[in-house]
């Protein structure tokens, strides 16, 4: 959370986001977040999971700045190349 711009602006940088990705389909199998505004971010991921949207769609999305869901871009940019 320390690298999420919105978390920095509200001085709530403690916590983390973690996702489990299916390497064959790029779908998000699981997601957890501990930190300020977790419910807002989890709703975004839940919608992607229910619709079968690959994580790359969230990674490449234009998300309003600064918001907590914007941290999903950073999270999914960290997926190692070739692993998903």
N, C-alpha and C positions, 0 to 999 in steps of 0.2 A: 504494500500500500504506500510505501514511502516514495514510489516513483509515479503515483497517480496524482495528476495536477490538482484535481478537486480536493483530494485528501490533504494535500499540502495547504491549499487555501483555507481550509477549515481547521487546520492543525489537528487532524485525526489520521496520522500516518501509521498507527499501529495496526497490524493485521496482515492478511494475505488473501490471495485468490489462487485456486488450484483447479485444474480441469483434467479429466481423463478423456483421451481422444482415441477413437477407433482408427488404427493406421491404414485400414483398407478403404473405409468409406469417408474418412475425415469428419465423421459425426461425433458430437459431444456425447459421451456416455455418462459422465458425471461431472459435477461442479460443486465446489464448496468455497465459501468466503467467510472470513472472520474479520469484522471491522465495521466502521461506520457506514451506514447505508447499504448493508448487505442485501436487504430485501429488494431494493430497487434494482441492483445489479442481477440478482438471482432471477428476477422476473424476466429480464431480457434473455438470459441463458435458457430459462425454462421454455420460453416461446420457441427458441431455436431448436431445442431438444425435441419438443413435441411435434414440430413440423419437419424434422429430419434435415434441417439446414446444416450444412457443413460449417465447421469452425472458421473456415477461410472467409465465409461471408461476413462474419463478425469482425474478423481480423482486418478485412479490406473495407469495412463500412466507414462512412463519414458520420461520426458520432459527435453530438454537440459538445463544445469545449467551454468551460471545464465542467464535466460531470463525472460522477463515479463510474457509470458504465463505460466511459472512455478508457478506463483501465483495462477493459477486455482486449483492446487493440494491442496494448503492450504485452498482456498475458499471451495472446495467441501469436504474436510475432516471435515469442520465445520458444515456440515449438521447433525442435531441431529439424533442419532440412532433411528430407528423405525419410523421416519417421512417420509422417502422416500423408 
